[in-house]
Amino acid sequence: MLGTSLLAGACLPLLVADSLPGAGVAIALTGTMVTPLLTLASVLTESAVHPYALTQAFAWLSSASSAGSAAAAAAAGHAVDAAGAHGGFAIASAATATMTVLALAGWRTLHVRTEARL
């Protein structure tokens, strides 16, 4: 939940960047949050899934990530066509805000499952 919140917060400067250097700094800030979030997703998957199903869980995680990236790219492309660069950045901000809400909604379930495995 903290990782998605940090990513959502890092996307906010993209909405107000009004120059190329400003956009570059905002994109770099956002990019610094992606790798820790992907690492966290892998760690959470490993801790929440039985070892016998781990390969399948990682396959689902990879597939979901690829599908989400493809859908986001399509939505951002339409937004850029309609509203320029800020439209695409708005899609990124909305997507990360949605991720934060979903992480908050699933936190209790994941927390209970993880404790049960210990």
DADAUR-V883497 format. One record per helix or strand. SS is the DSSP state (2 for helix, 1 for strand). FROM is the first residue (numbers start at 1). LEN is the number of residues. If there is no record, write none. Layout:
SS & FROM & LEN
SS & FROM & LEN
This chain:
2 & 2 & 15
2 & 20 & 29
2 & 51 & 33
2 & 85 & 33
